[in-house]
Every structure is written in structure tokens, then in C-alpha cells.
Amino acid sequence: KERGEKERETAGKTMAGGLAAGGGVVVEVREKKGLLRAAIPTMPFPLAVICLFLNTFIPGLGTFISAFTVLCGARSDLISERGVCCVFWLNVAAAFIQILTAVIMVGWIMSIFWGMDMVILASQ
């Protein structure tokens, strides 16, 4: 009985959603990405792994290389809104941010997470 009450309580707190056939609530979740995150290109998996490797040992290098994949046809969530040239320069800017802030370790960590995002996008 407690479980059913909790499910109804949770369903009542849900802002957006519709009733499913079984009486449950269907909720759609969308991740909102920032401008730089949305510019990460979807590359072939082996290239994404190479960029992750490069970003791990030389912060920003993999991100800089990934910027050129946009010019070679790699897709990005942002290309339809901003265009290929803008997405290229956003990736170059992200690479330089990673390089410049690597001295205080922030850029290095950002660079590794950027590489992990590239691999995740490539594997989907």
C-alpha cells in the first residue's frame, strides 16, 4: 500500500507528462546543453577515443582536432542553429580555454570530460 501511495504522490509532483495506458505517468526528460557542450561534434568512435586520449595527456589537443572534424562533415546539435563555421570556432574556443586553464588543473579536468563526452556521443 505504501508503494502505491508514493507512486501517486510522485506522479502528482510531476509537472509535465501524460497518462500511460497502464495508469502511470510518462515523463520526458531532455538535457539542456550549454553553447559549448552542444557544439561537441559526433565523430566516428575510433577518432573520439583518440581525441579522449590526446585530451587526457595534452589538454585541449583532442578538442582542437575535433573542431576540424566539423569542417569534414561531423554532426553537432548546434550546426542547424548556428552553422558549421560558428560550431568550428566554438570548438576552437573550448580548446583554448582548456589549454589556458590547464595550469590550474581546471582545464585538464574539463579536457578529460570533453573527451569522455566525445566518446559517449560517438557510441550512441
N, C-alpha and C positions, 0 to 999 in steps of 0.2 A: 504494500500500500504506500509506503514512504517513497519508493522509487517513482511510482506514478504521479504522486504529488509534486515531486521535484521536477519531473519532466514537464508537467503542466506549468509549474512556476517558471521554469527556464523558457518555455515556449511563450509565456506571457511577457517576458522581458525582451524577447526578440523584436527588434524594430522593423526589419524588413523580412519578408518571407511569405510563403503561401502554404495553404494546407495541402498535404500529400494525400494520396488515395487511402493510406492506412491511418489517417487521422493525425500524423505527425506534422511537424513544420519543416519545410525545406528552406534552408538559408544559403544564399550565395555569398561567398567571400571573395573579394577582389583585393589584391595587394596593390597599394598605390606606391609607385616608384617615384623617386626624385628625378630631376632632369638628367643628372649624370648617370644614375643607375639605369634609367630607361634607354640610354644611349649605348649600353654594352651590346656588342654585336653577337649574333648567334652564328658561331663558326663550326666547321667540322670538328668532331670530337678530338682527333689527334692534335690538331692545331691548338685547341683550347687547353689541352693538357700541357703542351709545350709552353704556352703563354703563362699558365699557372706555375710551371717550373721556373721560368725566367723571372716572374714576379716574386717568387719566393727568395731567389738568390740575388737578383738585381732589381730592386723596387722600381716599378714604372716601366721597365723594358717590355714586358709582356703586354701591358696596356697600350704602349706606344705602337707595338707591332699589330695589335688587334685593331687599332684605328685604321690601318691601311687595308684591313680585310673589308671594311665598309666600302672602300673605293673599288674593291674587287667583287662586290656583289653580296656580301654578308648582310643578312637582315637584322633589323633592330626595331624595337617597339616605337621608336621616335621618328623613323625615316618618313613615314606617311605625313606626320605633322610638320616636321622641320626641314626635311630634305637631307640628302646624302652629305653635302658639304658641311652643314651645321653639325651633323652627328659625328663626322670625322673630326672636326675641330673640338667638339666636346670631349671626345676620347683623348685627343692630344692634350687638352687642358687637364683631364683627370690624371694622365701620365705625369705631367709636370708637377701637379700637386703632390702626387705620390713621391716623386723624386726629391722635391724640395723639403717635404716634411719627413722624409726617411731618417734624417739626422736625429729627430726626437722620437723615433720609433712609430709615430702615428702613421706616417706614410708607408712604412714597411707592413704594418698590420693591415692598413687599407689595401695595399697592393696584393697581399695574400688573399684577402676576402674578395677582391675584384677577380682574381684568378679563379677562385672557387665558384663565383657566380658565372664565369665564362664556361666552366666545365658543367655546371648544373644546366645552364641554357643549352649547351651542346648535346647533353644527354636526353633532353626532353623531346 
